[in-house]
């Protein structure tokens, strides 16, 4: 499965951005967004399973919304990020995992999100 990310950029605090991850080329299970800052590990931001179950990190609940659109040939997962804070600044990665979230099957190339104060 190939993952292609789009979106990201620079926004002021309180603003919004939308990230998209297009997954194609095979059976798509859970798609999740992770983020990473220099010197830290990648942390889960939000994920959505193949049957629509969603989960969010506590730090983004109420501000971020993940959604999924499936067609016969691809799945597109969007992450709408509202009320962005400077601490949301990171490189965001799209990940393909099994539906238990235990096995990573692939990563996107990453996209920078910068929130200015």
BELHU-V201866 format. One line per field, one symbol per residue. phi: phi as a letter, one per 20 degrees, with the letter a starting at -180 (. if undefined). burial: 1 if it has 24 or more other C-alpha atoms within 12 Angstrom, else 0. A space follows every 10 residues. Layout:
BEGIN
phi=???
burial=???
END
This chain:
BEGIN
phi=.edcebonpd bfgnecbcdc cddbnrfdef dcdccbdgnc efdfdabbef dnfdbcfgfd gnddcdbbcd cfdbcdddce ddlfdgfefa eddecdcffe mededrceen bedcdee
burial=1111111111 1000111111 1111000111 1111110000 0011111111 0001110001 0011111111 0001111111 1111100111 1111111010 1000111101 1111100
END
